[in-house]
Amino acid sequence: MDKKFKVLAAAVLAAVQFGVCSAADDAGRLGKELTPLGGEKAGNKDGSIPAWTGTEAPLAGWAYGKRRVDFWKHKDEKPLFSIDASNADKYAEKLTPGQVQLLKTVKGYRMDVYPSHRTCDAPAFVAENTKKNVTTAAVAPEGWFLKEAVMPGIPFPVPKSGVEAMLNSKFHYRGVAFEVTAMNTAVSPRKGSSEWIRARDDLTWYMPWAKKGSTQLSSLPQVEYYVHFLYSAPPALAGQALNITMRLNEPGSETFYYFPGQRRVRRMPSYSYDSPQIGFENQYTMDEPLVFMGTLDRFDWKLVGKKEVYIPYNSFGAYNFSGKFEDFAQENSVNPAARRYEAHRVWVVEANVKPGMRHSAPKRTFYIDEDSWNLVAAEDYDGQGKIWKIRESYTIPVYEIGSCDATAFTQYNVIDGRYVVDMNAVDTRADIRWMVEGNGPQFNSSYYTAENLRAISDR
């Protein structure tokens, strides 16, 4: 054997063995110095972030239909301090650039900071699948979608790249589906006006890979999620409906839209990425729900590292289904009393649009909670490199699925001086329903076809 070939072969073998050993070491750390999903178990040096000890059960008596906050152990806590424009510089080390921008530019914007509680855990089967994924999960050769993993579970509990961290956020466990009835999707008034865009819609979000158990992703339908929307208000949107299929390995989405005035369903091949959502005056694009919704193919994703940040956490105010919308969504921002901030560690991921691709926000930064892998904040930058849009989501423990989720979120457009709220439960008169299992028609791919959309649309 040629000497150079022997050296090369030895190097390759050593690299493979190192990779195997490294993966085995990572798997062994889960549940020890790391949480079952890959967060650091230990608290931070100053004690503002406590050690992780596992999930906290709700107080006795909670059942679906009762307000979640009423059964949270720490519901009576008071803020430790508040951050506003006058003292933002003092706390800048634990603020994101977007938060600093909001504090300094949005009139009356305030962040009330509370004691931190690491209330996010996962069911045993999710934890076990996550451990298996250390040696099983793989990103596809194309570099932007998940090729293999044991599901449901976090694919990369010890991420080595920005794509891996973002895939963790996309596949964190939130049950097999969630539904919201009479949800408010709202945009604040234009400058000089007092008229909100306030849409009412019913939402179903189904994830076929999240069924309870342990299944190879490659053996499942290659779908990340299905979505069904039906608008009931305002009159300009009432009766419009859409079905979305987001596939694992295809750019964009397959979207069918029902227009009641035409009594027909239209395929919308370009209704994804930064396409403005119909009816919201260019304030809300298709990839902004849930802080990020869509495929990863248009950006290069850089894992910057971890940072301690004051993020919305245990923010039950966004899920107060008996509350009034006007109390929650105020003139310039979401009511500070409905936003609870705590110190937590987050993964920071920077996204820059790929050469040859386009997006209205060529640079974006995302912040991912280390314990739950929820996307908790983001900033979009415009073509001049200025912060343009700022998003934050509201993480809560979801008692019935044994983990945390953050459907509710807000997006501030600091250039236009307007903001969007969506996916919350405020003023719906019915809580969000998270499901571990289900047998209805919405748990079948045929529900999300063009033919079924036409059949179930009644206007």
C-alpha positions, 0 to 999 in steps of 0.5 A: 500500500502506498505510504501516502494512502496509508497516512490518509486512510489512518487519518480518515479512520481516526476522524471516524473513530473520533466522531463516534466517540464524540457522539457517544460522549454527547449521548452520555451527557444527556440526563447528567450535566445536560438536560434530557434535551441538551440544555445545561443543567447547572445554573449560572454564576450569579444565580439568576438562572437556576439549575434545571430540576425537571418539570413542575406539575400544575397545582391540583385541580387543573383541567382543560378549559381552566385558565393555566395561570391559575394553577401555576405554582409561581403565579403570585410572584412580583417583578424583581425590577423593570427595564425601560428606556431610562435604564436600558443601557444598564441591562444591555448585556442581557438584552438582544439588539431588538429589545434595546431598539424597542425600549428606546423607540417604542413609547412606553415599552417596558420589560418586567423581569421576574425570578427565573423558573426552568419549567420546561421538560419533555415526556420520557419517550421524547427524551429517549428518542433525543438520546438515540438521535445523537448517533442517528440524526442527520442533515440531508446532503443539500444542507438545509433539511432533516434527512433522518432522526428518531421521532418525536425527539430533538434531532441534535441536542448538542448542535454543531451548526446553525442548521442543526439548531434551527431544525431542533426548533422546528421539531421540538415536541408540542404534541401531534397537533394544536388547534385554536378557535376564533383566534385573533390575528391583528395588526395595529393601526397606521400612523394617524389612524385608530383602526386595527386590522383584526381578523378572526380565524380557526387554526389547525396545525398537524405534525405527522412525525410527532405521534407518541412512540419511537419512529424513524423519520425516513419511514414517515410521510415526508411532511413537517406539518399541515395547516388549515386556516378559516377566516370568519372576520373581518368582512374582507377576509370572512370565508377565505380559507387555506391549506398548507403542506410543508414538506421536509425536502422541498423548498417553500410550501404547497398552499391552496387558497379558497376565495369565497367570492369566486367559489373556487380554490386556487393553488398558490405556488409562490405563497411562502417565504417573504410573500405578504399574507393576504389582508394585512397591508404588507405587515406580515409575511408567510415565514414570520408566524411562530417567529420562523415558519418555512424552509431553511434553503434561502439562508446560510445559518451560523451558530454564534453560540450561547447568551444569557438573555431576558426572554419572555418565559412563563408568559401566561398573559398571551394565553388568557382566553377570558381576557379582553383583546383591548387590554392585551394589545395596546396602542404601541405594544402588547401590555407589559403586564401580559409579558413576563421576562426571565433570565435564560440561556439561549442559542444564537443563530445568524442567518444571511441570505445565500448568494443568488437567493433573495429575501426582503430581510437579507439578514436575520438573528434568531434566539432559541431557548436551551431547555425547550428549543422554542424560538423565543426572539428574532430580529430582521434587518433591512437592506441597509443593515438596520433593524426592521422587524423584531419578534418575540414569542411567549413560552409556557408549560403545556401541562397536557403534553408534558413540555413547553410551547410558544405559539403566541408571538408579537412582531414589531415593525420599528420602521413603520411603527406598527405591530402584529399579534398572532397565535395567542388565545386572548379573547377567544373564550376557548383555550388552545387545544394541544393534543398528544393523539387524535383520530379526527379527519384533521389527522389525515393528509387528505384533509389538507388537499385542494378538493377537501378545502373546497368541500369544507369551505361554506361561503 
